[in-house]
């Protein structure tokens, strides 16, 4: 069984081998204004947890 926390919530249960999340548009403040992206969590067969986080910060029109 896997367990973890996300935003103050506990995550438990079977079938949690892969989780996906996105950054809520407009949620960044100060130095993180304009942050956007997504990521995920994968649990290997040996129980190793791997977190991927792909993001950009700033005005997307400037790119």
N, C-alpha and C positions, 0 to 999 in steps of 0.2 A: 504494500500500500504506500502511495506517495502522499506527502503532506507538505504544505507550504503556505505562505501568506501573500496576498495581493490586495493592496488597498485596504488593509485591516480585516480582510476576509480570510478564513481558513479554507484551503483547498485540499480535499481528501478524495480517495476513491480509486477504483480500478479504472483503467483506460485513460490515464493521464500521461501517456507517453509523449504527447506533443501538445503544447499550448501555444496560442498565437495572440498577440496584442497589437494595438495601434495607439499612437499618441493622439489624444483628443485635440483637434484643431482649435487654436486660440488658447490653449491651456498654459503655454509658456509665459513666464514673466521675466522682467529685467533682462539678464544676459541670455535667457532662453526664449525671448520673444521670437516668434516665427518658427519654433521647433516643429518638425514634422517627421514622421517615420513610423516604423513598425519593428517588431521583434518576435521572438518566440523562445520557448523553453522545450527542450527535448530531454528525455530520460533514457539513457542507454540500458541495455539488458543487464549490465553489472551494477546499475543504480546510480551511475555518474550523471549529474545534472549539467546540461550545457545550455547557456543563455546566449542568444544572438540579439543584438540591438543595432539596427541600421537607422541612422537619423541624419538630418541636415538642420542647421540653424541659420536664420536670417530670412531676408526677403526673397521669395522664389523668383520674383520678376528680375532680380539682379543677376541671376545665373544665366 
